[in-house]
Each structure stands twice: as C-alpha cells, then as structure tokens.
Amino acid sequence: MRLLSPRPMKLILASSSTGRRKLLTALKVPFEIVPSEIDEDKINHATPKQTIRLRAKAKAENIYKKYKRQNVLILAADSMVILKGQTMGKPKDKQEAKLMLKKLSGTTHNFTTAFYIIVGNSGEIYKGDEISTITFNKMTDEEIDLYLSIDDYTKYAGAYSLFDSPQWFVKEVKGSISNIVGLPLEKVIPILKKEGILLK
C-alpha cells in the first residue's frame, strides 16, 4: 500500500502590503493573502518598537483563529518610520504624505519592521524585528510633489517605497534593504526553510 505524501505547508500572508507581497513573490513562494481585520491604529504602546511588535502579533493572531490546527504558516508584520522619536505610518492623504517627506528631507531616520509567525498545526511562534537606517538628500517642495505624483504613497510607511518607485532622494541605506520594503528576509528566510516553505 503506497502512503500519500503529506500536504506541503501553506503560507498565509496576513497583510495587504505591496512590498511584502512582492518580496514573497520574488522568492517564488506560493502564498495566499488574507489581510487581518484588526484596526491597527488603535494598538499603541509606550515605544514605537513595542507598538509594531504588538500590531504584528495582533494581525497574526487574528488570522490564526481561522486556521487553528491547520497545516499553514501565518506571517504578519508591521513597519514604522521613526524620526527623532516621532513615528510615521502610512499617510492618509497627499497633504499628510507631503508633510512626512518634508520632515524626512535632509535627515537620517530609522525604518523598523516587526514580524510575527504562527504555525497553525502546532501553535509554534517565531517573532523578531529589524532596524535599518536611511538618509535622505534635501528635497525641494517641487521634488516632493513630483515624487507624490508618480508613487502610490498611501501604501507605505513614511510615504515612500524602495521597491515600487524611483527614489532619487535616498542618499544612503544602512542595514537590511528588504526590511525597508516590508520584511527582514535575513531573519524570515531561515524560518521558512525550517518549516519547509522554502527548500533548504
């Protein structure tokens, strides 16, 4: 009697983030997008890092309720721009996006991403975070307006993307590039390998 091979674990991305979707697509990993239903803006803590950790955890747990004890791996993440202690998430409109870019112009800031992973059939948890540092050139109002005219700024923390649009104003990046896109792959890939999502 021939035994059937076990079904491969299914990867679920608990996010509608364009950057995270494109990173996983570039890895050629099959996955399903199931955005969480939580209002992440209502989750705040004492520090920005604690806030994004809690938001990533809440997103993953929200989806885990639907897939508990199933052969899935749920991946959630949250990102935030931090400038001198001030946090920046996704802008709600062009006015807010322009204000963000004016504040970031000519400065060095941190881009932090926290991830939270739950294995559905075991409940095992992986979590972590990463900080990258980005320095912007000084931008004029005209340059900011031009950038906002070619980029869908509402999708990205800090109103800019390193993946989907030209960013001539980025002078220097220190640390993980993929972190700024939305997932610190240096930390996530080993977990995907361990759980059989990616071949070793």
BAMI-728160 format. One line per 2 residues: number of its first residue (from 1); their letters; for each residue y, x, z of N, C-alpha, C, O, CB. Coordinates in steps of 0.2 Angstrom, whole numbers, m for minus. Glycine has a CB too. Example, Ala and Ser with C-alpha at 12.3 -4.5 7.8 and 13.67 -1.06 7.14 Angstrom:
residues 2
1 = as = m28:66:39:m22:62:39:m16:66:39:m17:71:42:m22:57:45 | m11:64:35:m5:68:36:0:64:39:6:67:40:m3:70:29 .
end
This chain:
residues 200
1 = mr = m6:4:0:0:0:0:6:4:0:7:9:4:0:m5:6 | 11:3:m5:17:8:m5:22:4:m1:24:m1:m2:19:8:m13 .
3 = ll = 25:9:3:30:6:8:37:6:4:38:11:0:31:10:14 | 41:1:5:48:1:2:52:6:5:52:7:12:50:m6:2 .
5 = sp = 56:10:2:61:14:5:66:10:8:68:5:6:64:19:0 | 69:13:14:74:9:17:81:9:13:82:13:9:76:13:24 .
7 = rp = 84:3:14:90:2:10:95:7:12:96:8:18:93:m5:11 | 99:10:8:104:15:10:110:12:14:111:6:13:107:19:4 .
9 = mk = 113:15:18:118:13:22:124:11:18:126:15:14:120:17:28 | 127:5:19:133:3:16:139:5:19:140:4:25:133:m5:14 .
11 = li = 144:8:15:151:10:18:156:4:17:156:2:12:153:16:15 | 159:2:23:164:m3:23:171:0:25:171:3:30:162:m9:27 .
13 = la = 176:0:21:182:2:22:186:m4:25:188:m8:21:186:5:16 | 188:m3:31:192:m9:35:199:m8:34:203:m7:39:190:m9:42 .
15 = ss = 201:m7:27:208:m6:26:209:m7:19:205:m7:14:210:2:27 | 216:m10:17:218:m11:10:222:m5:8:225:m6:2:221:m17:10 .
17 = st = 222:1:11:226:6:10:224:9:3:218:10:1:225:12:15 | 229:10:m2:228:13:m8:226:20:m8:221:22:m11:234:12:m13 .
19 = gr = 229:24:m3:227:31:m3:220:32:0:216:36:m3:231:34:2 | 218:28:5:211:28:7:206:26:2:200:29:1:210:24:13 .
21 = rk = 207:21:m2:203:19:m7:202:24:m12:196:25:m15:206:12:m10 | 207:27:m14:207:32:m20:203:38:m17:200:42:m21:214:34:m22 .
23 = ll = 204:40:m11:200:46:m8:193:45:m9:189:49:m11:203:48:m1 | 191:39:m6:184:37:m6:181:37:m14:175:39:m15:182:31:m3 .
25 = ta = 185:34:m18:183:33:m25:182:40:m28:178:41:m32:188:29:m29 | 187:45:m26:186:52:m29:180:55:m27:177:60:m30:192:56:m27 .
27 = lk = 177:53:m21:171:56:m18:165:53:m21:159:55:m20:171:55:m11 | 166:48:m26:161:44:m29:156:41:m24:150:41:m25:157:49:m34 .
29 = vp = 159:38:m19:155:35:m14:156:27:m15:161:25:m15:158:37:m6 | 150:24:m15:150:16:m16:153:14:m9:151:15:m4:143:14:m18 .
31 = fe = 158:9:m10:160:6:m3:163:m1:m5:165:m3:m11:166:10:0 | 164:m5:0:167:m11:0:173:m12:4:173:m9:10:162:m17:2 .
33 = iv = 178:m15:2:184:m15:5:184:m22:9:184:m27:6:191:m15:1 | 185:m22:16:185:m28:20:191:m27:25:190:m24:30:178:m29:24 .
35 = ps = 197:m28:23:203:m27:27:202:m31:34:200:m37:34:209:m29:24 | 204:m28:39:204:m31:46:209:m37:46:214:m37:42:205:m26:52 .
37 = ei = 208:m41:51:213:m47:51:217:m47:57:221:m51:59:209:m53:52 | 218:m41:60:222:m40:66:229:m39:64:231:m37:58:220:m34:70 .
39 = de = 234:m40:68:241:m39:67:243:m32:71:244:m32:77:246:m45:70 | 242:m27:67:243:m20:70:250:m19:73:250:m15:77:241:m15:65 .
41 = dk = 255:m22:70:261:m21:73:262:m23:80:267:m21:84:267:m25:69 | 257:m27:82:258:m30:89:254:m25:94:254:m25:100:254:m36:90 .
43 = in = 251:m19:91:247:m15:95:252:m8:96:253:m5:91:241:m13:92 | 254:m7:102:258:m2:104:257:1:110:254:m2:115:266:m4:103 .
45 = ha = 257:8:111:256:12:117:261:16:119:266:17:115:249:15:116 | 260:20:124:265:25:126:267:30:121:273:32:121:263:28:133 .
47 = tp = 263:33:117:264:38:112:262:36:105:257:32:105:261:45:114 | 265:39:100:263:37:93:255:38:92:252:34:89:267:41:88 .
49 = kq = 253:44:95:246:46:94:241:40:97:236:38:94:244:53:96 | 243:38:103:239:33:106:239:27:103:234:23:102:241:32:114 .
51 = ti = 245:25:100:246:19:96:241:19:90:238:14:89:253:18:94 | 241:24:86:237:24:80:230:24:81:226:22:78:239:30:75 .
53 = rl = 228:28:87:221:28:89:219:21:91:213:18:89:220:32:95 | 223:17:94:221:10:96:221:5:90:217:1:90:226:7:101 .
55 = ra = 226:6:86:226:2:80:219:3:75:216:m1:73:232:4:75 | 217:10:74:211:11:71:205:8:74:201:5:71:210:19:70 .
57 = ka = 205:9:81:199:6:84:199:m2:84:194:m4:83:200:8:92 | 205:m5:84:205:m12:84:203:m15:77:199:m20:76:212:m15:85 .
59 = ka = 205:m11:72:203:m13:65:195:m12:64:192:m17:61:206:m8:60 | 193:m7:66:185:m6:66:181:m11:70:177:m14:67:183:1:68 .
61 = en = 184:m12:76:180:m17:80:181:m24:77:176:m28:78:183:m17:87 | 186:m26:74:187:m32:71:182:m34:65:179:m39:65:194:m33:68 .
63 = iy = 181:m29:61:176:m29:56:168:m29:59:164:m32:56:177:m24:51 | 168:m25:64:161:m24:67:158:m30:69:152:m31:69:161:m19:73 .
65 = kk = 162:m35:71:160:m41:74:156:m45:68:151:m49:69:166:m46:76 | 158:m44:62:155:m47:56:148:m44:54:144:m47:51:160:m47:50 .
67 = yk = 148:m37:56:142:m34:53:138:m31:58:134:m26:57:145:m28:48 | 138:m33:64:135:m30:70:127:m30:69:124:m35:66:136:m34:77 .
69 = rq = 124:m25:70:117:m24:69:114:m23:62:109:m24:60:113:m29:73 | 119:m23:57:118:m22:50:118:m15:48:121:m11:52:122:m26:46 .
71 = nv = 115:m13:43:115:m6:40:121:m4:37:121:m3:31:108:m5:36 | 126:m4:40:133:m2:37:136:3:42:135:4:48:137:m9:37 .
73 = li = 141:6:39:146:11:42:153:8:41:155:8:35:145:18:40 | 156:7:46:163:4:46:168:9:47:168:13:52:164:m2:51 .
75 = la = 173:10:42:178:16:43:185:13:43:186:9:38:177:21:37 | 188:14:48:195:11:49:200:17:51:197:22:53:196:6:55 .
77 = ad = 206:17:49:211:22:50:218:19:51:219:13:48:210:27:45 | 222:23:54:229:21:54:233:27:54:232:32:56:231:17:61 .
79 = sm = 239:27:50:243:33:49:250:31:51:253:25:51:243:35:42 | 254:36:53:261:36:55:265:42:54:262:47:55:261:34:62 .
81 = vi = 271:41:52:276:47:51:279:47:58:282:42:60:281:46:45 | 280:53:60:284:55:67:289:60:65:288:65:64:279:57:72 .
83 = lk = 295:58:67:301:62:66:305:62:72:308:57:74:306:60:60 | 304:68:76:308:69:82:307:63:87:311:60:90:316:69:81 .
85 = gq = 300:61:88:298:56:92:299:49:90:297:44:93:302:57:98 | 302:48:84:303:42:81:298:40:76:296:45:72:310:41:77 .
87 = tm = 295:35:76:289:33:72:291:29:66:296:25:66:284:29:76 | 287:30:60:289:26:54:282:24:51:278:28:50:293:30:49 .
89 = gk = 281:17:51:276:14:47:277:13:40:281:16:37:273:8:51 | 274:7:38:276:5:31:282:1:31:283:m3:35:270:1:28 .
91 = pk = 287:3:26:293:m1:26:292:m8:24:288:m10:20:298:2:21 | 296:m13:26:295:m20:24:299:m21:18:297:m26:14:298:m24:30 .
93 = dk = 304:m18:16:308:m19:10:312:m13:8:311:m7:11:313:m25:11 | 315:m13:2:319:m7:0:324:m4:4:325:2:5:322:m9:m7 .
95 = qe = 327:m8:8:333:m6:12:330:m2:18:332:4:19:336:m12:15 | 324:m4:21:321:0:26:318:6:23:318:11:26:315:m4:29 .
97 = ak = 315:6:17:312:12:14:318:17:13:316:23:14:309:10:7 | 323:15:10:329:20:9:331:23:15:333:29:15:335:16:5 .
99 = lm = 331:19:21:334:22:27:329:27:30:331:32:32:334:16:32 | 322:26:29:317:30:31:318:37:27:318:42:30:310:27:30 .
101 = lk = 318:37:20:319:43:16:325:46:18:325:53:17:318:41:9 | 331:43:19:337:46:21:336:50:28:339:56:28:343:41:22 .
103 = kl = 332:47:32:331:51:39:326:57:38:327:62:41:328:46:44 | 322:56:33:317:62:32:320:67:27:317:73:27:310:59:28 .
105 = sg = 325:66:24:328:70:19:330:77:23:334:76:28:334:67:16 | 328:83:20:330:89:23:327:91:30:330:95:33:337:89:24 .
107 = tt = 322:87:32:319:88:39:312:90:38:309:90:33:320:82:43 | 309:92:44:302:93:44:299:88:49:302:87:54:300:100:47 .
109 = hn = 294:84:47:291:79:51:283:79:51:280:83:47:293:72:49 | 280:76:56:273:76:56:270:69:53:273:64:53:271:76:64 .
111 = ft = 264:70:50:261:64:47:254:64:51:250:69:50:260:64:39 | 253:59:55:247:58:59:242:53:57:245:47:56:249:58:66 .
113 = ta = 236:54:56:231:49:55:225:49:60:223:54:61:228:50:47 | 224:43:62:218:42:67:213:38:63:214:33:60:220:39:74 .
115 = fy = 206:40:64:201:36:61:196:34:66:195:37:72:197:40:56 | 192:29:65:188:26:70:182:23:66:183:19:61:191:20:74 .
117 = ii = 176:26:67:170:24:63:165:21:68:163:23:73:167:30:60 | 162:15:66:156:12:69:150:11:65:151:9:59:159:5:72 .
119 = vg = 145:13:67:138:12:64:135:6:66:134:5:72:133:18:65 | 135:1:61:133:m6:63:127:m7:66:126:m11:71:133:m10:56 .
121 = ns = 121:m3:64:115:m5:67:113:m1:73:108:m3:77:109:m3:62 | 118:3:75:117:7:81:122:6:86:122:8:92:115:14:80 .
123 = ge = 128:5:84:134:4:88:137:11:89:142:12:93:133:1:94 | 134:17:86:137:23:87:144:24:85:146:21:80:132:29:84 .
125 = iy = 148:28:88:155:28:87:157:35:85:155:40:89:160:25:93 | 161:36:80:164:43:79:172:41:78:174:36:76:162:46:72 .
127 = kg = 176:46:81:183:45:81:187:52:81:184:57:83:185:41:87 | 193:52:78:196:58:78:203:57:75:205:51:73:193:63:74 .
129 = de = 207:62:75:214:61:72:216:68:69:213:73:71:219:59:77 | 221:68:65:224:74:62:231:74:61:234:69:60:220:76:55 .
131 = is = 234:80:62:242:80:61:243:85:56:241:91:56:245:82:68 | 247:83:51:250:88:45:257:88:46:260:83:49:247:85:38 .
133 = ti = 260:93:44:267:94:44:270:94:37:268:98:33:269:100:48 | 275:91:36:278:90:29:286:92:30:289:89:34:277:83:26 .
135 = tf = 288:96:25:296:97:25:298:95:18:296:96:13:297:105:25 | 304:91:19:307:88:13:313:92:11:317:95:15:309:81:15 .
137 = nk = 314:93:5:321:95:2:326:90:4:325:84:5:321:97:m5 | 332:92:4:338:87:5:338:83:m2:338:85:m7:345:91:5 .
139 = mt = 339:76:0:339:71:m6:345:68:m6:348:66:m1:333:66:m5 | 348:67:m12:354:63:m13:352:55:m13:346:53:m14:358:65:m19 .
141 = de = 357:51:m12:356:44:m12:353:42:m19:349:37:m20:362:40:m11 | 356:45:m25:353:44:m31:346:46:m32:342:42:m35:358:47:m37 .
143 = ei = 344:51:m29:337:53:m30:332:49:m26:327:47:m28:336:61:m27 | 335:46:m20:331:41:m16:330:35:m20:324:32:m20:334:40:m9 .
145 = dl = 335:33:m23:335:26:m27:330:27:m33:326:23:m35:342:25:m30 | 330:33:m36:326:35:m42:319:34:m39:314:31:m43:327:41:m45 .
147 = yl = 317:38:m34:310:38:m31:308:31:m30:302:29:m31:310:42:m25 | 312:27:m26:310:20:m25:309:15:m31:306:10:m30:315:17:m20 .
149 = si = 312:17:m36:311:13:m42:305:15:m46:303:11:m50:317:15:m47 | 301:20:m44:295:22:m48:289:22:m43:284:23:m45:296:29:m51 .
151 = dd = 290:20:m37:285:20:m32:284:14:m28:289:11:m26:286:26:m27 | 278:12:m27:277:6:m23:278:7:m15:272:8:m12:270:2:m24 .
153 = yt = 283:9:m13:285:11:m6:282:7:0:281:10:5:292:12:m5 | 281:1:m1:279:m4:4:272:m2:6:269:m5:11:279:m11:2 .
155 = ky = 268:2:2:261:3:4:260:9:8:254:11:11:257:4:m3 | 265:13:10:264:20:13:269:21:19:275:19:19:266:25:8 .
157 = ag = 266:24:24:270:26:30:275:30:28:274:35:24:265:29:35 | 281:29:30:287:34:29:289:32:22:294:36:20:284:41:29 .
159 = ay = 287:28:18:289:25:11:288:30:6:291:30:1:297:24:12 | 283:35:7:282:40:1:274:41:1:270:40:6:285:46:2 .
161 = sl = 272:43:m5:265:45:m6:264:52:m9:268:54:m13:262:39:m10 | 259:55:m7:257:62:m10:252:61:m16:250:66:m19:255:67:m5 .
163 = fd = 250:55:m17:244:53:m21:246:50:m27:244:51:m33:239:50:m18 | 250:45:m27:251:40:m32:258:41:m36:259:38:m41:252:33:m29 .
165 = sp = 262:45:m34:269:46:m37:271:53:m37:269:57:m33:274:41:m34 | 276:55:m41:279:62:m41:283:62:m35:287:58:m33:283:63:m47 .
167 = qw = 283:68:m31:287:69:m25:290:76:m26:288:80:m22:282:68:m19 | 295:76:m30:299:82:m31:302:85:m25:305:90:m24:303:82:m37 .
169 = fv = 303:80:m20:307:82:m14:303:85:m8:305:87:m3:310:75:m11 | 296:85:m9:292:88:m4:292:96:m5:290:99:m10:284:86:m5 .
171 = ke = 295:99:0:296:107:m1:290:110:2:288:116:m1:302:109:3 | 287:108:7:281:112:10:276:107:14:279:102:17:283:117:15 .
173 = vk = 270:108:13:265:105:17:261:109:21:258:114:18:261:100:13 | 260:108:28:255:112:32:250:108:35:251:103:38:259:116:37 .
175 = gs = 244:110:34:238:106:36:235:102:31:235:104:25:241:101:42 | 231:97:33:227:93:28:231:89:23:235:85:26:222:89:32 .
177 = is = 230:90:17:233:86:12:230:79:12:234:74:12:232:89:5 | 223:78:12:220:71:12:222:67:18:223:61:18:213:72:12 .
179 = ni = 224:71:24:227:67:30:233:63:28:234:57:30:228:72:35 | 237:66:24:244:63:22:242:57:17:246:52:17:248:68:19 .
181 = vg = 237:58:13:235:52:9:232:47:13:233:41:11:230:55:4 | 229:48:18:227:42:22:220:44:26:218:40:31:226:37:18 .
183 = lp = 217:49:25:210:51:29:210:58:29:210:62:24:204:47:25 | 209:61:35:207:68:35:200:70:33:195:70:38:208:71:43 .
185 = le = 199:71:27:192:71:24:188:77:27:182:77:28:192:72:17 | 192:82:30:189:88:33:185:86:39:180:89:41:194:93:35 .
187 = kv = 187:80:42:183:78:48:179:72:46:174:71:50:188:76:53 | 181:68:41:177:62:39:170:64:35:165:61:36:181:57:36 .
189 = ip = 171:68:31:165:70:26:159:72:30:154:70:29:167:76:22 | 160:76:35:154:78:39:150:72:42:144:72:43:155:83:45 .
191 = il = 154:67:44:151:61:47:147:57:42:142:54:43:156:57:50 | 151:56:36:147:53:30:141:56:28:136:53:26:152:52:24 .
193 = kk = 141:63:28:135:67:27:129:65:32:123:64:31:136:74:26 | 131:66:38:126:65:44:123:58:43:117:57:45:130:65:51 .
195 = eg = 127:53:41:124:46:41:122:44:35:120:38:33:130:41:43 | 121:49:30:118:48:24:122:44:18:120:42:13:112:44:25 .
197 = il = 128:43:20:133:40:15:134:45:9:134:44:3:140:38:18 | 135:52:11:136:57:6:130:62:6:127:63:12:142:61:7 .
199 = lk = 127:64:1:122:68:1:124:75:4:129:78:2:119:69:m6 | 119:78:8:121:85:10:120:90:5:121:96:7:116:86:17 .
end
